């Protein structure tokens, strides 16, 4: 017992050394933290600078530490930004508003957790010339079909297309791949690689405030347009079987007897073939007066008649409409001047169903729809479409929440 007790005290002392050693280690860490150099946040533009180009934005960098927080305020709003993965730099996501005073507050933290703060107050230059979004399709809150393009027009020419395209953001409740294509210096169009998923919400935001669209022209305000993708409507029209099979959300909803273009042409340059390919519904009218092109009244082949239940599918005068006569052709032969005639009941049903952007895929004709004839954008191969982007790339729409409606997967387009 004496021997055991003589060795028990040192053993107990050894056990008690563990927490003593831990305290000693903490003290060393505190000393290391105290010796860590202060972090420094550098803000560009610097404090007091005026006439800053708004398209340059705000940059914050950190030395001897990492960025903790950045706040940029101006024009009554807080500016959105992006922090790098290593937390060493921060950059505004979009351009700044011209002629606006901004305040930047940035904090940086060193290895020991010590925080330092930097501030900058500056003013952006006023725009000597401005550019704005003049028109957007679809309309605000419109419910459209799964093939619907987004078409943006500007009120003056864009020379710096890449900068403008970077400012265009498409959001949807389900991510979709798409791409912008410049049609003219004032019009740019977004189409999806495949079609939109049915029953989703979409918005396009043009972050134009501060975008340098040309050497002297800046955008001064942002623009937002929100719309809805409705049910999937795909009409598969065969000019060989003379039938239109209409699918709603992937299921065959109706088969309509039709009659397409009779083929051939005349001495006036008219082509009586219906174009084949992927058409999009461009709009609809309950009545349209249709007149023979290039033929005067009294000449052979002249017509001028009121046609009902008209859904436009191209700029070359093609519609899906109610047959004005020759009902014996429906479902049996092609007798029209190029439009797709439908039965009375079928035309009424299809007219009521139709949304702008619905897909009408016509087969069985030797005449192909041109990609720029109306909204024939899906006629252009996807890779070719993407080449029309100023950035030469496709994008994936930004996923947004808020729509709990079950979605139908997008139908595949051929391109």
C-alpha positions in Angstrom: 0.0 0.0 0.0 2.8 2.3 0.8 4.4 1.7 -2.5 1.2 2.3 -4.4 0.4 5.6 -2.6 3.9 6.9 -3.3 3.2 6.5 -7.0 -0.4 7.6 -6.9 0.3 11.3 -6.4 2.6 11.7 -9.4 0.1 9.8 -11.6 -2.7 12.1 -10.4 -0.6 15.1 -11.1 0.1 13.8 -14.6 -3.7 13.6 -15.2 -4.1 17.2 -14.0 -1.5 18.4 -16.4 -3.8 17.9 -19.5 -6.1 20.9 -18.8 -3.0 23.0 -17.8 -1.4 22.2 -21.1 -4.6 23.2 -23.0 -4.7 26.6 -21.3 -1.1 27.2 -22.2 -1.9 26.4 -25.9 -4.8 28.8 -26.0 -2.5 31.5 -24.7 -0.1 30.9 -27.6 -3.0 31.2 -30.1 -4.1 34.5 -28.6 -0.5 35.8 -29.0 -0.5 34.6 -32.6 -3.8 36.3 -33.3 -2.5 39.5 -31.7 0.5 39.4 -34.0 -1.6 38.8 -37.2 -1.5 41.9 -39.4 -4.7 43.9 -39.7 -6.8 43.2 -42.8 -7.3 46.0 -45.2 -10.1 46.5 -47.7 -9.4 48.6 -50.8 -12.3 50.2 -52.5 -12.5 51.3 -56.2 -13.6 54.0 -57.0 -11.8 55.7 -54.2 -13.4 58.1 -51.8 -14.2 61.6 -53.2 -14.0 60.6 -56.9 -16.6 62.2 -59.2 -17.7 61.4 -62.8 -17.0 57.7 -62.4 -18.0 55.6 -65.4 -21.1 53.7 -64.3 -20.3 50.6 -66.3 -17.1 50.1 -64.3 -19.0 49.2 -61.1 -17.4 48.8 -57.7 -14.5 46.5 -56.7 -13.4 45.7 -53.2 -10.2 43.7 -52.5 -8.7 42.5 -49.2 -5.1 42.1 -48.1 -3.8 40.2 -45.1 -7.2 38.7 -44.5 -10.6 38.3 -46.1 -13.7 40.4 -46.9 -16.3 40.2 -44.3 -19.1 42.4 -45.6 -19.7 45.0 -48.4 -22.7 47.4 -48.7 -23.1 49.7 -51.7 -26.0 52.1 -51.6 -27.1 54.8 -54.1 -30.2 56.1 -55.7 -32.3 54.8 -52.8 -31.4 51.2 -53.2 -28.8 48.6 -52.2 -26.6 47.4 -55.0 -26.2 43.6 -55.5 -22.7 42.1 -55.6 -20.7 38.9 -55.9 -18.0 37.7 -53.4 -15.2 35.6 -54.8 -14.8 32.0 -53.5 -11.6 32.9 -51.6 -13.3 36.0 -50.1 -10.4 38.2 -51.3 -12.5 40.3 -53.8 -16.0 41.6 -54.3 -17.6 43.0 -57.4 -21.0 44.6 -58.2 -23.1 42.2 -60.2 -24.6 44.9 -62.5 -23.6 48.4 -63.6 -24.3 51.5 -61.6 -26.9 54.2 -62.3 -25.5 57.3 -64.1 -25.5 60.7 -62.3 -25.9 59.0 -58.8 -24.1 59.4 -55.5 -22.9 56.1 -53.9 -21.6 55.1 -50.5 -19.6 52.0 -50.0 -18.9 50.4 -46.6 -16.5 47.4 -46.6 -15.2 45.4 -43.6 -12.3 43.0 -43.7 -11.2 40.5 -41.1 -7.7 39.2 -40.3 -6.7 35.8 -39.1 -7.3 36.7 -35.5 -10.8 37.9 -36.2 -10.0 41.6 -35.9 -12.3 43.6 -38.2 -11.3 46.8 -40.0 -13.7 49.1 -41.9 -13.2 51.2 -45.1 -15.6 53.6 -46.7 -15.9 55.4 -50.0 -18.2 58.0 -51.3 -18.2 58.8 -55.1 -20.5 60.0 -57.9 -21.1 58.5 -61.3 -21.0 60.6 -64.4 -24.3 61.7 -66.1 -25.2 60.1 -69.4 -24.9 62.5 -72.3 -27.0 60.2 -74.5 -29.4 57.5 -73.3 -30.8 54.2 -74.5 -33.9 52.4 -73.3 -36.0 49.3 -73.9 -38.7 50.4 -76.2 -40.7 47.1 -76.5 -40.8 43.6 -75.2 -42.7 40.5 -76.4 -44.5 38.8 -74.6 -46.9 41.3 -73.0 -46.8 41.8 -69.3 -48.5 38.9 -67.4 -49.4 37.2 -70.7 -49.9 33.4 -70.8 -48.0 32.0 -73.7 -47.1 28.8 -75.4 -44.0 26.6 -74.8 -42.2 27.9 -77.9 -42.5 31.6 -77.0 -39.4 33.7 -77.8 -38.5 36.8 -75.8 -38.0 39.7 -78.2 -36.4 43.0 -76.9 -36.3 46.2 -78.9 -34.2 49.3 -78.0 -35.0 52.9 -79.0 -31.6 53.4 -80.5 -28.8 51.3 -82.1 -26.6 49.1 -79.9 -22.9 49.0 -80.9 -21.6 47.3 -77.7 -23.8 44.3 -78.0 -21.8 42.2 -75.5 -22.2 44.7 -72.7 -26.0 44.9 -73.3 -26.3 41.1 -73.6 -24.5 40.7 -70.2 -27.2 42.9 -68.7 -30.1 40.7 -69.8 -31.1 38.1 -67.2 -33.9 35.5 -67.8 -35.4 33.9 -64.7 -37.8 31.0 -64.6 -39.3 28.6 -62.0 -37.4 25.8 -63.7 -33.9 26.3 -65.2 -33.8 26.1 -69.0 -31.0 26.5 -71.5 -31.4 29.2 -74.0 -29.5 31.8 -76.0 -29.8 35.4 -77.2 -29.4 36.2 -80.9 -29.0 39.7 -82.3 -31.4 40.2 -85.3 -30.5 43.9 -85.9 -28.6 46.6 -83.9 -31.9 47.3 -82.1 -33.4 43.9 -81.6 -32.3 40.8 -79.7 -34.2 37.6 -79.3 -34.0 34.8 -76.7 -35.2 31.3 -77.6 -34.8 28.1 -75.6 -32.8 25.1 -76.9 -35.8 22.9 -76.4 -39.2 24.3 -75.5 -40.2 26.0 -72.2 -41.5 23.6 -69.5 -45.3 24.0 -69.3 -47.0 25.8 -66.4 -43.9 27.8 -65.3 -43.4 31.5 -64.6 -40.7 33.5 -66.5 -39.3 37.0 -66.1 -36.7 38.9 -68.1 -34.8 41.7 -66.4 -32.8 44.2 -68.5 -30.3 45.6 -66.0 -29.7 48.6 -68.3 -29.0 51.3 -65.8 -25.4 52.2 -66.4 -24.8 49.9 -69.4 -22.6 51.5 -72.0 -24.5 50.5 -75.1 -22.3 52.7 -77.4 -19.4 55.1 -77.0 -21.6 57.9 -75.7 -24.9 56.2 -74.8 -25.8 54.7 -71.4 -28.9 53.0 -70.1 -30.5 55.0 -67.3 -33.1 52.5 -65.9 -33.8 48.8 -65.6 -36.7 47.0 -67.2 -38.6 43.9 -66.0 -41.2 41.9 -67.8 -43.0 38.8 -66.3 -45.1 36.3 -68.1 -46.5 32.8 -67.8 -45.9 29.6 -69.8 -49.3 27.9 -70.1 -50.1 24.3 -71.0 -48.0 22.6 -73.7 -49.9 22.8 -77.0 -48.3 21.1 -80.0 -50.2 20.7 -83.3 -48.6 18.1 -85.6 -50.0 18.8 -89.1 -49.5 16.3 -91.8 -50.2 17.5 -95.4 -50.0 13.8 -96.5 -52.6 12.4 -94.1 -54.5 15.7 -94.1 -54.9 15.6 -90.3 -53.8 17.8 -87.5 -53.2 16.0 -84.2 -53.2 18.4 -81.3 -51.4 17.4 -78.1 -52.1 19.1 -74.8 -49.5 18.5 -72.1 -48.3 15.5 -74.0 -51.6 13.8 -74.6 -53.6 13.7 -77.9 -56.5 16.1 -77.3 -58.1 16.3 -80.8 -57.6 15.2 -84.4 -58.8 17.8 -86.9 -59.3 17.2 -90.7 -57.3 19.7 -92.6 -56.4 20.8 -96.2 -53.1 22.5 -97.0 -51.6 24.3 -99.9 -52.5 22.9 -103.3 -48.9 23.3 -104.5 -47.5 24.9 -107.7 -47.6 28.6 -108.4 -48.8 31.2 -110.9 -47.4 33.9 -113.2 -47.7 36.5 -110.5 -45.0 34.9 -108.4 -47.4 33.3 -105.9 -46.3 30.0 -104.3 -49.3 27.8 -103.3 -47.3 25.4 -101.1 -47.7 25.5 -97.3 -44.3 25.9 -95.6 -43.2 22.9 -93.6 -41.3 23.0 -90.3 -41.7 24.3 -86.8 -44.0 27.3 -86.8 -45.1 29.3 -83.7 -48.5 30.8 -83.3 -48.0 34.6 -83.6 -51.4 35.7 -82.7 -55.1 35.1 -83.6 -58.0 37.1 -85.0 -61.7 36.1 -85.2 -61.9 37.4 -88.8 -59.3 38.2 -91.5 -60.0 39.6 -95.0 -57.7 37.6 -97.3 -56.8 38.9 -100.7 -54.9 37.2 -103.5 -51.4 38.7 -103.5 -50.2 40.4 -106.7 -53.5 39.8 -108.5 -55.9 42.6 -109.3 -59.6 42.4 -109.2 -61.0 41.0 -112.4 -57.9 38.9 -113.2 -57.8 35.2 -113.1 -57.1 33.8 -109.7 -58.3 36.9 -107.8 -60.0 36.4 -104.4 -61.1 38.6 -101.6 -62.9 36.8 -98.8 -63.6 37.0 -95.1 -62.0 34.0 -93.3 -62.9 33.0 -89.7 -61.0 31.7 -86.7 -57.5 32.7 -87.9 -54.3 31.7 -86.1 -51.2 33.3 -87.8 -48.1 31.1 -88.2 -45.8 33.1 -90.5 -45.3 36.5 -92.1 -45.9 35.1 -95.6 -49.7 35.0 -95.1 -50.1 31.6 -93.6 -52.8 30.8 -91.0 -54.6 27.9 -89.5 -58.2 28.9 -90.0 -61.8 27.7 -90.6 -62.2 26.5 -94.2 -64.3 29.0 -96.1 -65.6 26.2 -98.4 -64.5 23.1 -100.3 -65.2 21.1 -97.2 -64.8 17.9 -99.3 -61.1 18.6 -99.3 -60.7 18.4 -95.5 -59.1 15.2 -94.5 -58.6 14.1 -98.1 -56.6 16.6 -100.3 -54.8 19.9 -100.3 -56.9 22.6 -101.9 -55.8 25.9 -100.3 -53.6 28.7 -101.5 -51.1 28.0 -98.8 -53.0 28.2 -95.5 -54.1 25.2 -93.4 -57.9 25.0 -93.6 -59.7 23.2 -90.7 -63.2 22.0 -90.2 -65.7 24.4 -88.6 -65.7 22.6 -85.3 -62.0 22.0 -85.3 -61.1 25.6 -86.2 -63.3 26.9 -83.4 -61.8 24.5 -80.9 -58.2 25.2 -82.0 -58.8 29.0 -82.0 -60.1 29.0 -78.4 -57.1 26.8 -77.3 -54.4 28.8 -79.1 -51.8 30.8 -77.2 -49.1 32.9 -78.8 -45.9 30.8 -78.9 -47.8 27.5 -79.4 -46.0 25.0 -81.6 -47.4 24.0 -85.0 -45.2 21.4 -86.7 -46.1 21.0 -90.3 -44.8 18.1 -92.4 -45.4 16.9 -95.9 -44.4 19.9 -98.0 -41.4 20.5 -100.2 -41.3 24.2 -99.2 -39.4 24.8 -96.0 -40.2 27.6 -93.5 -37.4 30.1 -93.3 -36.1 30.8 -89.8 -36.9 34.5 -90.1 -40.4 34.1 -91.7 -42.5 35.1 -88.7 -41.3 33.3 -85.6 -39.6 30.4 -87.3 -36.7 30.5 -84.9 -36.7 26.8 -84.2 -35.9 26.2 -87.9 -32.4 27.4 -87.3 -30.0 24.7 -85.8 -29.2 25.4 -82.2 -25.4 25.8 -82.7 -26.1 28.3 -85.5 -28.5 30.2 -83.3 -25.9 30.5 -80.5 -23.4 32.0 -82.9 -25.7 35.0 -83.1 -25.0 35.8 -79.5 -22.6 38.7 -78.9 -21.0 36.5 -76.2 -21.1 33.4 -78.4 -22.6 31.3 -75.6 -25.8 29.9 -74.3 -27.1 30.6 -70.8 -29.2 28.8 -68.2 -32.1 30.7 -66.8 -31.9 31.7 -63.2 -34.1 29.5 -61.0 -36.7 31.3 -59.0 -39.2 30.1 -56.5 -42.8 31.0 -55.8 -44.6 28.8 -58.4 -45.8 25.4 -57.0 -47.8 24.4 -60.1 -46.7 21.0 -61.3 -44.6 21.3 -64.4 -44.7 19.3 -67.6 -41.2 18.5 -68.9 -40.3 20.5 -72.0 -40.9 18.7 -75.3 -37.7 18.3 -77.3 -37.2 20.4 -80.4 -35.4 18.9 -83.3 -32.5 21.4 -83.1 
